[in-house]
Amino acid sequence: MNLKEVSGQSVKIRERYHELEKEIHGSVWSVEEDALAFLTDAGLVGRLTMDNQGRWPSDEKEVLPVKIGECVWWLAVLAERMGLSFEECVENFLVERSEALK
């Protein structure tokens, strides 16, 4: 799956969550709430990585791959919600870092 496909599928999934948010809360989450949800999942990746490396015990070892995927999903969603191309964000970063580290 390429980044454009990741972005497109991520947006579709997020739209479904927006429907649920409207049902439950009467409104969709703000971009800031999405960013906070991403940071929460990123924190879980950190904790689960510590477990993976034997530095912190967890009973949820199987969750790490899902949480890594969820963080990518959140980043694609956040880029789209802020009018940015997820694909271009990643590509530009990789080009910049590659040039800087020559």
C-alpha positions as CSV (number, residue, x, y, z in Angstrom):
1,M,0.0,0.0,0.0
2,N,1.4,3.4,-0.9
3,L,1.1,6.6,1.2
4,K,-1.6,8.0,-1.1
5,E,-3.7,4.8,-0.5
6,V,-2.9,5.0,3.3
7,S,-4.2,8.6,3.3
8,G,-7.4,7.8,1.4
9,Q,-8.3,4.8,3.5
10,S,-7.5,6.7,6.7
11,V,-9.8,9.5,5.8
12,K,-12.6,7.1,5.1
13,I,-12.2,5.4,8.4
14,R,-12.0,8.8,10.2
15,E,-15.2,9.8,8.5
16,R,-16.9,6.8,10.0
17,Y,-15.6,7.7,13.5
18,H,-16.9,11.3,12.9
19,E,-20.4,9.7,12.5
20,L,-20.0,7.9,15.8
21,E,-18.8,11.0,17.5
22,K,-21.9,12.9,16.3
23,E,-24.1,10.1,17.6
24,I,-22.4,9.9,21.0
25,H,-21.3,13.6,21.6
26,G,-23.4,15.6,19.1
27,S,-20.3,16.8,17.3
28,V,-17.0,15.6,15.7
29,W,-13.7,15.9,17.5
30,S,-11.7,18.9,16.7
31,V,-8.3,18.7,15.1
32,E,-6.8,19.4,18.5
33,E,-8.6,16.4,20.0
34,D,-7.4,14.2,17.1
35,A,-3.8,15.4,17.9
36,L,-4.3,14.5,21.5
37,A,-5.6,11.1,20.6
38,F,-2.5,10.6,18.4
39,L,-0.2,11.6,21.2
40,T,-1.9,9.1,23.5
41,D,-1.3,6.3,21.0
42,A,2.3,7.5,20.5
43,G,2.8,7.3,24.2
44,L,1.5,3.7,24.2
45,V,3.9,2.9,21.4
46,G,6.7,4.2,23.7
47,R,5.5,2.1,26.6
48,L,5.0,-1.0,24.5
49,T,8.4,-0.5,22.9
50,M,9.9,-0.6,26.4
51,D,8.1,-3.9,27.0
52,N,9.4,-5.2,23.7
53,Q,12.9,-4.4,24.8
54,G,12.5,-5.9,28.2
55,R,12.5,-2.6,30.0
56,W,8.8,-2.4,31.2
57,P,6.4,-5.2,31.7
58,S,3.1,-5.3,29.8
59,D,0.3,-7.9,29.3
60,E,-0.5,-6.4,25.9
61,K,2.5,-7.5,23.8
62,E,0.4,-8.1,20.7
63,V,-0.8,-4.5,20.7
64,L,2.4,-2.9,19.5
65,P,2.0,-3.5,15.8
66,V,-1.5,-2.2,15.9
67,K,-0.6,0.9,17.8
68,I,2.3,1.6,15.4
69,G,-0.3,1.4,12.5
70,E,-2.7,3.5,14.4
71,C,-0.1,6.3,14.8
72,V,0.5,6.3,11.1
73,W,-3.3,6.4,10.6
74,W,-3.6,9.4,13.0
75,L,-0.8,11.2,11.1
76,A,-2.5,10.7,7.8
77,V,-5.8,12.0,9.3
78,L,-4.1,15.0,10.9
79,A,-2.4,16.0,7.7
80,E,-5.7,15.8,5.8
81,R,-7.6,17.7,8.4
82,M,-5.0,20.5,8.2
83,G,-5.0,20.7,4.4
84,L,-1.6,18.9,4.0
85,S,-0.7,16.1,1.8
86,F,0.4,13.2,3.9
87,E,2.4,11.8,1.0
88,E,4.2,15.1,0.5
89,C,4.9,15.5,4.2
90,V,6.7,12.2,4.4
91,E,8.4,12.6,1.0
92,N,9.6,16.2,1.9
93,F,10.9,15.0,5.2
94,L,12.8,12.1,3.7
95,V,14.4,14.3,1.0
96,E,15.3,17.0,3.5
97,R,16.9,14.5,5.9
98,S,18.7,12.6,3.1
99,E,20.2,15.9,1.8
100,A,21.1,17.1,5.3
101,L,22.9,13.8,6.1
102,K,25.0,13.6,3.0
